[in-house]
Amino acid sequence: MEIRELLDKPVYTLEGDYVGRVIDLVMSGLSISKIIVSYENPHLVPLDINEDKKPLGIPYSWIYGIGDAVILAVFPKFGRES
């Protein structure tokens, strides 16, 4: 997969919750260090935490897998029930 193919992919948690879409990448040398994801789900990241609805910087190490979508193995709960 080429790096640019990640752009616009939907992003989900391992539990199947929609997070947003990949809108940018942060590189560290030749490796991706973070994916930048659009803010689209206030149930995952409440507005009181992200009141400006800024895109989310997600460490690449949190990614479980990439196919038609990006699946995150790790995502903070932000007060949601476990």
C-alpha positions, -999 to 999 in steps of 0.1 A, spaced: 0 0 0 13 35 -8 11 61 19 -13 83 -1 -38 54 -2 -44 60 35 -59 94 29 -98 95 31 -100 60 46 -126 56 73 -113 50 108 -130 27 133 -122 14 168 -118 -23 173 -153 -23 188 -167 -10 155 -172 27 165 -167 52 137 -140 77 145 -137 98 113 -116 98 81 -79 101 76 -72 136 64 -34 139 68 -3 120 79 26 130 101 59 116 90 90 109 110 117 103 85 103 77 61 78 63 86 43 75 96 42 86 132 6 98 133 -26 98 113 -47 129 114 -84 120 116 -114 143 111 -135 149 142 -169 133 134 -180 114 165 -188 134 196 -198 101 214 -161 90 212 -145 124 220 -170 146 238 -173 182 228 -162 193 263 -128 177 256 -127 189 219 -150 219 218 -133 233 187 -139 200 168 -102 199 159 -89 169 139 -75 141 161 -38 131 160 -37 93 165 -3 75 170 4 51 142 12 25 168 -25 24 178 -34 9 144 -45 -27 145 -49 -31 107 -55 -13 74 -77 -26 46 -108 -8 32 -107 10 66 -82 17 93 -89 -2 125 -76 11 158 -65 -14 185 -63 14 210 -86 44 216 -91 63 249 -125 59 266 -130 96 276 -155 87 303 -174 61 281 -183 29 298 -159 0 293 
